Structure formats: structure tokens, C-alpha cells
Amino acid sequence: MTPRFDLAPPSPDLSATLQACLDNKTKPLGALGRLEALALQIGQVLGSSAPEPGQAHLLVCAGDHGTLRDARGRGLSAYPADVTWQMVENFLAGGAAINVLAREGGMALHIADCGVAHDFAPRDGLIDAKVAHGTASWFDGPAMTPAQCAQALNNGARIARDIAAGGARVLGFGEMGIGNTASASLITHLLTGAPMDDCVGRGTGLGDAALADKKRVLAALAAGYDGPRDAFSVLTAFGGFEIATMAGAMLGAAQSRMLLLIDGFISSAAALVAQAHAPALRHYCVFSHRSQERGHAIQLEHMQALPLLDLDLRLGEGTGAALAWPLVRAAAAILRDMASFESAGVSKA
């Protein structure tokens, strides 16, 4: 039932060539710091010492969580469940933060309905990847069936491959789904083994009393879970269709030799799942920023990831990925366009 995603590390034979290229640029060794490590990664993934990342694409996956429509779970978010479909409409109208940042960065934006509890009229910019009208409530059993989870993973892989087939070399990830910080907290706890309390944050802005309730509810749900701890089982039990679709899209994009821009806490939960399926995925991932959401640091440490930015963001939508994109472009340009000591006629140290 679990889809297979075979994945090899990108262009390992290029490493020495790329490092020599960077070391021979007109600068002291290592003077551009982490920008050089990023340039090396870009060159490896794109398979070139003169990488042309082109226009970046950004996929925002949306889905509803049935637990938030259950009276027992409504306190998990400061916002009602209907905000999911309302924000999708906002994305499509061009008015959300991610629209603004994607436009500023020249990124192509794709919105995918992976499981929103709402019927959207067909229109440009909206990908129909709906598995169901939201997941089931965790209080009644698994969020989705194994077949639904596999469908969402395969949907994501298909979307990423379709984007890659159009010539895209870089794909960023974002999401929308009221309640998905709770889902990501449970996934993080079960896949990393970190204490449940350390994986739970304020999400949409819960106050102290509501946060304490959220921790109590999620701790009880985690304690009551006696299923397998593999990524597919955990995703089936507590994931959302948007998280599963993102995980599949990350795997499909990496198979297509794309560079992946991972956003914050929710996107990193999808990356946790995807890396468990295919450990080589980590070589394709650029972690855009460190989220203010508490569990994100645990995810990053577990994946041995060092994020590019730390701006106290906790919005999601792919906003961190959009903000990191100019750094990716800059790193690629350093590797591609900066003169060597020989070509510039500059003496070496």
C-alpha cells in the first residue's frame, strides 16, 4: 500500500569540481560563508558548475482536518475551520502574504486543493488534487485510510513531476489548513521521539490557557496511539491531506532533480515523512528559515538541517521559502558568474 520512491543522492562526483570552482573565485577561501555551502548544494542538485535555476515555482497545498470540526478539537486553533477555504479563495484572488512575496520574487505560484471541505469552481491557478472533504477526526480513529494516504502522496508526486516537465528546476512548498500545527506536532513527536510538550506551539496565536489545553489534548491523543511508528502509519493516523500531498511532491520533485525550498513547521513535518521514505531527500532540501513554532527546532535538529533565515516567522503558506529564494539565486550566481583568479588576472594569496 505504501508508495515507493527510489531516490539517489544528486551528482556526488561533482563535489570536488564544484568546491575547486568556488575556492578559485576572486575572494579569500570561505569568505562568503554559508552562501558557498548553498552554492555547492545548488550545483550538485542541478548538476552544473554554472547552474541556471530559472524561475522558481511554489506549491501551496491546502486541506482541512476533521478534528477541527469536532467539538472536542475546536480549541486546537484560534480560527474556525472555514478559514481554510476562505484563505484558498484569498490565494486565488492574489491577496495573501504568499501572493505578495511570490510576486516580488518572480515565483510561479500553484494552489492545490488536496482535501478542503469546500467545493471550488474550476479556475486558473487551482490544482484539483482533492482526496476527500477533509480528514476524519483523530478522536474517532485515523485521519485517513491507507488508500487515501497513498493517493495523496501519489497526487503530490504527480504535481511535482508535471511542474518539472515544464522546465522548472526549483520548487518551494507552503500549506494552508486550520489545525495543521496540531497535526505537525503529533507527527514530530512520533517520528523523532521528542517529548510531546516540546513539539507543541501556539499555532495561529493561542493564549496561555488555550495552549495548555492544546498540549493536554495532543498528549492524550499521542498516548492513546498504539500503532506502528513508521512514517506512513503515523501520517495516516494524524496527518492531513495537505501534508501528505506535500511529502509526495517533495519526493517527486527530488526524483526530477529539482532543488526543494522547505518552508516552516508544517512543511518540515512533510519533509520528516518524505525523508523517512527516502533518506537521500535531505540532499535536495534547502531549509528556508527557522520558524517561531516550538517544534520546528526539533524537526531541524532531527534532519540535521541548518536554516538560512531566522525572522520569527510562523505564518506558513510558503512565506519563508519565498523569502529565501533571492539567497538561492545569489548563491547560484556566485558559482556561475563570479570570476576566477585566472580569468580576472588577480594574484592569489
Phi, psi and omega per residue, in radians:
M1 nan -0.647 -3.132
T2 -1.224 2.183 3.100
P3 -1.105 2.589 3.108
R4 -1.746 2.397 3.096
F5 -2.337 1.586 3.114
D6 -1.331 2.319 -3.023
L7 -2.591 2.281 3.098
A8 -1.871 2.698 3.055
P9 -1.063 2.656 -3.083
P10 -1.399 2.313 2.943
S11 0.530 1.048 -3.098
P12 -1.103 -0.482 -3.107
D13 -1.216 -0.262 -3.118
L14 -1.430 -0.253 -2.965
S15 -0.950 -0.877 -3.090
A16 -1.122 -0.716 3.127
T17 -1.102 -0.777 -3.129
L18 -1.145 -0.738 -3.141
Q19 -1.129 -0.704 3.103
A20 -1.120 -0.676 3.108
C21 -1.073 -0.805 3.133
L22 -1.144 -0.710 -3.103
D23 -1.179 -0.387 -3.091
N24 -1.669 0.101 3.051
K25 -1.251 2.793 -3.067
T26 -1.343 1.333 -3.118
K27 -2.893 2.777 2.977
P28 -1.100 2.670 -3.138
L29 -0.977 2.230 3.073
G30 1.246 0.196 -3.020
A31 -1.184 -0.375 3.103
L32 -1.651 0.217 2.955
G33 0.920 -2.288 -3.054
R34 -1.198 -0.307 3.052
L35 -1.105 -0.556 3.105
E36 -1.232 -0.713 3.088
A37 -1.101 -0.672 3.104
L38 -1.153 -0.742 3.110
A39 -1.062 -0.725 3.112
L40 -1.063 -0.763 3.132
Q41 -1.116 -0.764 3.135
I42 -1.055 -0.801 3.129
G43 -1.058 -0.683 3.126
Q44 -1.153 -0.828 -3.090
V45 -1.158 -0.771 -3.093
L46 -1.481 -0.105 3.014
G47 1.213 0.678 -3.067
S48 -2.725 2.563 3.005
S49 -1.532 -0.013 3.043
A50 -2.318 1.112 -2.974
P51 -1.198 2.440 3.078
E52 -2.063 1.606 -3.091
P53 -1.203 -0.319 3.111
G54 1.136 -2.654 3.125
Q55 -1.438 2.223 3.073
A56 -1.354 2.577 3.050
H57 -1.977 2.636 -3.136
L58 -2.328 2.182 -3.109
L59 -1.860 2.065 3.080
V60 -1.840 2.043 -3.097
C61 -1.764 2.297 -3.089
A62 -2.107 2.452 3.095
G63 -2.857 2.681 3.135
D64 -1.784 2.665 3.138
H65 -1.968 2.071 -3.074
G66 -1.042 -0.458 3.127
T67 -1.039 -0.556 -3.126
L68 -1.316 -0.277 3.049
R69 -1.684 0.016 3.072
D70 -1.648 2.299 -3.104
A71 -0.970 -0.493 -3.123
R72 -1.304 -0.251 -3.069
G73 -2.076 0.076 -3.046
R74 -1.195 -0.377 3.121
G75 -1.364 -0.003 -3.123
L76 -1.314 -0.228 3.126
S77 -2.410 2.614 3.075
A78 -1.360 -0.188 -3.083
Y79 -2.044 2.615 3.092
P80 -1.269 2.782 -3.066
A81 -1.076 -0.498 -3.112
D82 -1.100 -0.301 3.138
V83 -1.095 -0.449 3.120
T84 -1.021 -0.982 -3.095
W85 -1.224 -0.547 3.109
Q86 -1.131 -0.671 3.107
M87 -1.263 -0.552 3.029
V88 -1.057 -0.751 3.076
E89 -1.077 -0.668 3.102
N90 -1.116 -0.728 3.076
F91 -1.032 -0.820 -3.077
L92 -1.174 -0.469 3.096
A93 -1.476 -0.165 3.078
G94 1.506 0.305 -2.997
G95 -1.834 0.007 -3.071
A96 -1.561 2.948 3.126
A97 -0.992 -0.716 -3.098
I98 -1.182 -0.549 3.068
N99 -1.090 -0.799 -3.123
V100 -1.081 -0.846 -3.076
L101 -1.221 -0.653 3.098
A102 -1.141 -0.712 3.096
R103 -1.095 -0.770 -3.133
E104 -1.080 -0.610 -3.118
G105 -1.586 -0.010 -3.126
G106 1.181 0.526 -3.113
M107 -1.600 2.508 3.039
A108 -1.462 2.186 -3.034
L109 -1.827 2.286 3.095
H110 -2.138 2.295 3.104
I111 -1.939 2.210 -3.120
A112 -2.037 2.187 2.981
D113 -1.479 1.776 -3.078
C114 -1.645 -0.327 -3.115
G115 3.000 0.773 3.133
V116 -1.399 2.454 3.140
A117 -1.421 1.038 -3.077
H118 -2.883 2.583 3.094
D119 -1.792 2.073 -3.139
F120 -1.704 2.509 3.008
A121 -1.251 2.476 3.101
P122 -1.031 2.444 3.100
R123 -2.855 2.893 3.118
D124 -1.103 2.428 3.083
G125 1.593 -0.143 -3.127
L126 -1.924 2.134 3.098
I127 -1.697 2.194 3.111
D128 -1.522 1.788 3.085
A129 -2.214 0.522 -3.047
K130 -1.189 2.182 3.056
V131 -1.562 -0.734 3.116
A132 -2.847 3.006 3.117
H133 -1.454 1.188 -3.113
G134 1.564 2.755 3.101
T135 -1.393 3.031 3.065
A136 -1.417 2.887 3.113
S137 -1.328 2.350 3.104
W138 -1.098 -0.384 -3.132
F139 -1.247 -0.290 -3.095
D140 -1.912 -0.065 -3.121
G141 2.506 -2.815 -3.117
P142 -1.087 2.648 3.125
A143 -1.120 -0.599 -3.100
M144 -2.599 2.887 3.046
T145 -1.425 2.779 3.060
P146 -0.970 -0.649 3.130
A147 -1.154 -0.682 3.099
Q148 -1.149 -0.719 3.136
C149 -1.102 -0.783 3.106
A150 -1.093 -0.684 3.116
Q151 -1.081 -0.767 -3.138
A152 -1.125 -0.762 3.093
L153 -1.034 -0.791 -3.138
N154 -1.181 -0.630 3.071
N155 -1.032 -0.798 -3.133
G156 -1.092 -0.773 3.122
A157 -1.055 -0.711 3.126
R158 -1.118 -0.759 3.139
I159 -1.054 -0.810 -3.121
A160 -1.097 -0.730 -3.139
R161 -1.155 -0.634 3.091
D162 -1.125 -0.707 3.112
I163 -1.154 -0.744 3.116
A164 -1.105 -0.628 -3.125
A165 -1.116 -0.388 3.087
G166 -1.453 0.049 3.085
G167 1.802 0.020 -3.121
A168 -1.208 2.477 3.113
R169 -1.995 -0.246 -3.085
V170 -2.320 2.293 3.120
L171 -2.306 2.126 3.052
G172 -1.703 2.837 -3.046
F173 -2.271 2.405 3.033
G174 -2.555 3.038 -3.060
E175 -2.657 2.879 3.002
M176 -2.564 2.175 3.102
G177 -3.084 1.838 -3.135
I178 -1.015 2.211 -3.096
G179 1.724 -0.062 -3.025
N180 -1.369 -0.204 2.978
T181 -1.223 -0.575 3.066
A182 -1.137 -0.756 3.096
S183 -1.058 -0.808 -3.129
A184 -1.121 -0.604 3.110
S185 -1.107 -0.791 3.128
L186 -1.131 -0.756 3.119
I187 -1.072 -0.767 -3.119
T188 -1.091 -0.807 3.124
H189 -1.041 -0.816 -3.023
L190 -1.316 -0.509 -3.106
L191 -1.607 -0.399 -3.141
T192 -1.828 -0.373 -3.078
G193 1.417 0.081 3.106
A194 -1.187 2.634 3.122
P195 -0.978 2.424 -3.103
M196 -0.958 -0.732 -3.088
D197 -1.050 -0.581 -3.121
D198 -1.353 -0.217 -3.080
C199 -1.690 -0.059 -3.014
V200 -1.907 2.273 3.102
G201 -2.223 -2.949 -3.008
R202 -1.385 -0.223 3.091
G203 1.017 -2.037 -3.097
T204 -1.386 0.167 3.078
G205 1.920 0.655 -3.135
L206 -1.140 2.505 3.011
G207 -1.318 3.126 -3.040
D208 -1.078 -0.755 -3.107
A209 -1.175 -0.758 3.134
A210 -1.168 -0.628 3.095
L211 -1.123 -0.716 3.101
A212 -1.075 -0.696 3.095
D213 -1.146 -0.718 3.124
K214 -1.057 -0.773 3.123
K215 -1.087 -0.717 -3.125
R216 -1.130 -0.798 -3.112
V217 -1.120 -0.808 -3.102
L218 -1.198 -0.625 3.088
A219 -1.091 -0.699 3.122
A220 -1.167 -0.707 3.116
L221 -1.126 -0.754 3.136
A222 -1.134 -0.737 -3.133
A223 -1.130 -0.525 -3.127
G224 -1.465 -0.080 -3.126
Y225 -1.484 2.104 -3.139
D226 -2.115 0.359 3.141
G227 -1.495 -3.125 3.116
P228 -1.094 2.717 -3.111
R229 -1.792 0.228 3.050
D230 -1.261 2.774 -3.002
A231 -1.071 -0.710 -3.104
F232 -1.145 -0.735 -3.138
S233 -1.155 -0.739 3.129
V234 -1.151 -0.729 3.098
L235 -1.082 -0.728 3.110
T236 -1.107 -0.681 -3.077
A237 -1.278 -0.750 -2.958
F238 -2.276 0.047 -3.101
G239 -1.384 3.114 3.010
G240 -2.106 2.795 3.129
F241 -1.095 -0.540 3.122
E242 -1.226 -0.631 3.129
I243 -1.225 -0.754 3.120
A244 -1.123 -0.708 3.129
T245 -1.152 -0.710 3.077
M246 -1.071 -0.762 3.136
A247 -1.039 -0.786 3.102
G248 -1.123 -0.668 3.122
A249 -1.155 -0.653 3.088
M250 -1.084 -0.764 3.140
L251 -1.173 -0.743 3.112
G252 -1.141 -0.668 3.125
A253 -1.161 -0.751 3.122
A254 -1.125 -0.682 3.076
Q255 -1.076 -0.485 3.100
S256 -1.555 0.173 3.108
R257 1.042 0.800 3.043
M258 -1.763 2.659 2.992
L259 -1.460 2.347 -3.056
L260 -1.877 2.256 3.055
L261 -1.794 1.874 -3.093
I262 -1.578 2.322 -3.110
D263 -1.443 -2.169 -2.995
G264 -1.819 -2.353 -2.952
F265 -1.105 -0.810 -3.086
I266 -1.251 -0.801 3.116
S267 -1.076 -0.624 3.121
S268 -1.250 -0.481 3.012
A269 -1.117 -0.715 3.064
A270 -1.117 -0.679 3.113
A271 -1.153 -0.638 3.047
L272 -0.985 -0.828 3.132
V273 -1.109 -0.818 -3.081
A274 -1.125 -0.704 3.131
Q275 -1.200 -0.537 3.059
A276 -1.135 -0.609 3.081
H277 -1.232 -0.707 -3.052
A278 -2.529 1.647 -3.061
P279 -0.982 -0.464 3.139
A280 -1.150 -0.215 -3.134
L281 -0.996 -0.567 -3.048
R282 -0.997 -0.510 -3.122
H283 -1.205 -0.370 -3.095
Y284 -1.648 -0.147 -2.976
C285 -1.677 2.200 2.912
V286 -1.811 2.051 -3.132
F287 -1.529 1.976 -2.901
S288 -1.182 -0.769 -3.022
H289 -2.750 2.914 3.028
R290 -1.728 2.009 -3.106
S291 -1.245 2.693 3.021
Q292 -1.254 -0.328 3.129
E293 -1.107 2.273 -2.913
R294 -1.005 -0.731 -3.060
G295 -1.276 -0.177 -3.085
H296 -1.147 -0.643 3.114
A297 -1.067 -0.632 3.114
I298 -1.143 -0.775 3.116
Q299 -1.056 -0.820 -3.106
L300 -1.078 -0.759 3.128
E301 -1.112 -0.721 -3.128
H302 -1.102 -0.633 -3.120
M303 -1.614 0.103 -3.124
Q304 0.918 0.810 -3.063
A305 -1.884 2.428 3.095
L306 -2.023 1.905 -3.059
P307 -1.268 2.721 -3.113
L308 -1.337 -0.663 -2.985
L309 -2.185 2.732 3.030
D310 -2.477 1.598 -3.006
L311 -2.060 0.251 -3.108
D312 1.057 0.575 3.117
L313 -1.364 2.597 2.967
R314 -2.704 0.582 -3.114
L315 -1.557 -0.630 -3.001
G316 1.416 -2.563 3.132
E317 1.190 -0.087 -3.020
G318 1.627 0.210 -3.062
T319 -1.107 -0.689 3.106
G320 -1.142 -0.677 3.105
A321 -1.095 -0.711 3.121
A322 -1.137 -0.676 3.139
L323 -1.241 -0.497 3.129
A324 -1.392 -0.354 -3.061
W325 -0.976 -0.754 3.096
P326 -1.043 -0.568 3.079
L327 -1.182 -0.658 3.095
V328 -1.124 -0.781 3.104
R329 -1.057 -0.732 -3.128
A330 -1.125 -0.754 -3.134
A331 -1.117 -0.722 3.106
A332 -1.114 -0.677 3.140
A333 -1.168 -0.646 3.080
I334 -1.030 -0.828 -3.122
L335 -1.166 -0.667 -3.029
R336 -1.440 -0.739 -2.870
D337 -1.964 -0.324 -3.072
M338 -1.243 2.424 -3.084
A339 -1.221 2.674 2.996
S340 -1.578 2.911 3.087
F341 -1.016 -0.700 -3.111
E342 -1.194 -0.823 -3.073
S343 -1.187 -0.478 -3.124
A344 -1.631 -0.136 -3.103
G345 1.198 0.587 -3.119
V346 -1.833 2.371 -3.125
S347 -1.275 2.482 3.087
K348 -1.405 2.881 3.086
A349 -1.084 nan nan
